[in-house]
Amino acid sequence: MKTLFPRMPDLIPAMVEQLGSRQIRRMCDIFLVFPAVVMMVVCGFYLALWRVDPFVRFAHMVWVLGFWMLGSMGMFGCIIPARLKLGFPILILIFSSITLFLAIDFTPLSRFTALFSNPPGLFVSSAIGFLNGLVSWLIVRRFRKEISGR
C-alpha cells in the first residue's frame, strides 16, 4: 500500500470517477452548511437559555467548532483516498486525530475555562477557532468548485 498522498489534481479525477461528482458535491455542501447551522443553534441557546457568561460560551463554541471542522475535513481527506486505493495519507490522519482529540478534550466548558479564563485568552481562543473554521471552510469551498468544474 502506498504511503504517499497524490497531488490534488491527481486525486480529483479519481474521486469523480469512483464516487461521482454529484455525491462529492453533496458531501461538500454538508461541510459548508453545517457550521452555520451549529452557530445558529448555539446562538438560539444563548438567547433562550444561557444568560451567564455569553462571551465565554461563544468563545468555547467557536474554539470547539473550529477543531471539529478541521478534524472532520482531515478524516474525509484520509478516508476517501484510502477507500479509492490511492494511498494512505498518514500525515493527514495524524493531523486530524490531533484536532479531533483537542475538540473532544475541550468540549466540556470547565476544561475550556480552566485554560482560557481571562479576556485576552478568550479573544485568542476565539481567533484560533475562527481561523480553523475559516481555513477548513475555504478549502472545502475550493474543492467543491474544482469538482463542479469537471
N, C-alpha and C positions, 0 to 999 in steps of 0.2 A: 504494500500500500504506500502510495506517495505521501510524503510529509510536507511537500511544498504546496503553497496555495497559488493557483493560477492567477494571472493578472485579470483585472475586472473585465476588459474587453473579451477575454477568452471564456470567462465564466458566464456572461450574459447569454450568448447564443446557446450554450449547453443547457442553461436553465430554461430558456424559452422552448427549446426542442423537447426537453424532458417533461416539463410541468405545464407549459402553455402560458402565453403572455397574459391571458385573462386571469388565471389563478394567481400569478405573481403580482399583478396589479391589485387584486383584491387583498392579498396579504399586505402590500404596501399601504393600501388605504386604511387598513386597520391600524398599522403603526402610525399613520399620520393623524387619524381622528381620535384614537384612544387617549392621548394626553389631554386634549381639550375637554373630553367628556369627564375625565378624572378631575380636572381643575374645576369644572362647573359643579360637579357633585360635592367636592370638598368645600367650595365657596358657599354652596347651599347649606352645608352643615354649619359653616361659620355663622351664617345669618340666622339659622333656625335653632341651633343647639349650643354652640360654643361661644361663650361670652368672655371667658378668661384667656388672656394671653393670645390674642388673634395673630400677632406677628410671629410669635414662636411657632404656632401651629402652621402658619403659612410657610415659614422657612423650612420647617420639618417636611411639609408636603412637597415642596419644590426639590429639596435635597433627595428624598427617597425616590420621587418620581424620576428625577434625572438619572439616578443609578439603575432603576428598573428599566428605563428606556435603553440605556447603553448595554446592560446585561442581556436584555431580550434581543436586541439587534445583533449582539455578538453571538448569541446562541443560534439565531437564524443564519448568520454568516458562517457558522461552523457546521450545522446540521445539513443544510442544503448541499454544499459541495461533497460532504461525506456520503449523503444519500445518492448523489449522482455519480459517485465513484470518480470524482475529480481530484481527490486528495483529502487529507485530513489536516486542516489548519490548526495546529496545536497552540500556536501563539494566540489566536483568536479565542480558543477555548479557555486558556489561562486567563486572558483579559476579562472575558465575560464572566468567568467564575468568580474573579475578584470583585467585580462590580456587583454581581448578584449577592455575594456574601455581604458586601457593605450595605446594600439595600435591606437585606434581611436583618442584619445586625442593628441597624439604626431605625427599623420600623417602630419599635416601642418608643414613645415620646420621652420616657425617662432616660433612655440611653442617649438620645439626641441632646436633651437639655443638660446632661452631665458633661458633654463635650462642648456644646455651644450654649453657654448660659448668659453671656453678656451681649449687648447690641452689636459691637464690631464682629463678633463671632457669628451672630445670626446673619449679618449682611454678607459675610464671606461665604457662609454655607448656602445662602440663597443664590449668590452669584455663581458658585460652583454648580449647584443643582440646575440653575437656569442654563448655564453653558453646556452642561452634559445633555440636557434635553434638546437644546437648540442644535447642537452638533449632530446628534442622532437623528433629529427630525430632518435636517438639511441633507444628510446622507441618504436617508430613505426617499426623500423627495427627488433627489438627483437620480437615484437608482430607478425610481418609477418612471421618470422622464426617459431614461435610457431604454427601458422596456417598452414604453409607449412608442418610441421612435422606430421600433423594429416591426 
